[in-house]
Amino acid sequence: GNSIAFGAKPETASQSSDMSASQAKEDKNRFLLRTKEVADLNQYWYSKNTIKAMVNEVLDASEKCAFLSTPSVYFSLPKDSKLRANSMVFDLDPRFKKDSGFVKYDFKHPEEIPEKLHHTFDYVVIDPPFITSEVLELYSKAAKLLLSDEKSGKVLISTLQENAGIVEKFYMAKACTFQPSIPKLVYQYNIYTNYEAKYLSEKNPEIPSYED
């Protein structure tokens, strides 16, 4: 998030309007505006603010990331960033094939991931279209193939809260405090990482709290 420095001088009216215009532009997520979810592919996009938090996390923690079934996060990386240039999106949706970082990927066949990409990424982001143990295991096989170092490689995965035990078994990952908002999905997911995630350490204000 943006922090406000105490004692900072207020902007002039013109500066303020310039900032408002650029802020409004920045607040729009082009991917979400242009890309409809495809029900047959079980696509449910994260909210704009959830994507922003995930993008900030990956920008901070990775130099080369594999985005598995997470096009909304990949396409929301700053276009001029080194991370975007180095990263790839692994997906089955042919709408994305024009992108130079697109790799056709069927989660049922991790063994079909091109060998030249094996062990070349330091980070993997995963959002499986299904919540079964079998599917989570298949994605973990893909993650192991793609990460350059199984011990130091970072993983971020989103799935049901009830899948915490399965996620820990296959990914050695634990739930973050930040929970994703997925507007068209009726279930509440968690985000799990196998390391301490800086930008996912606080509650997401989009998710209602039932503790109050």
C-alpha positions, 0 to 999 in steps of 0.5 A: 500500500501507499504510505503518507508521510506525516508533515508532507506539504499538501499538493497544489490544486493542479498537482492534485488533479494530475495525481487524481487522473494518474491514480484513476488510470492506475486503478483500472486493471486492463486485464479485468476490463478486457478479459471475460471469464470462461465458465468451461475453463473454470475461470474466476478472476481475483479482484483488482485489489487482490491482484495488486497485492499478489503482483506486489508480492511477486515483484518483491520476491521473484526475478523469474516467475512461472504463472500456472493458471494465473493469467490475471496476475501475469498480465497485471505485471508492469509491462516494462518490468524485468519480471514481466520480461523474464516470466511466463504464463502457463495456461490452456486458454488460446486467447493468451497465445499471442503473448511471447511469454505464453506456454500451452499448459494442460495441468493433467499432463505436467510431463508435457512442460517443455524440457528447456523450461525445467528448473529455470524459475525461482517462483511459481504462482498457482490457482488450480481450477479444481480443488481436489487433492489429485489436482493439487498434486498434479500442480505440485509436480509442475512446480517441482519441474519448473523451480530451479531449486526445490528448497529455495524456490518460492510457491504461492497457491490459492485454494480452499481454506479446507485444503490447508493440510493438502497444501502443506503436504504437497507444497510445504506452504501455510496460509497467509493472513491476506485472503483473496477476493474472488468476486464470482466464486462462492467459496472463500479461498486462502493464499498459501506460501512456502515463505514469509510473504511481505505483501500478504501479511495483513488482512484484506479489507475486501473480506468481511471479518466475522470476529467483530 
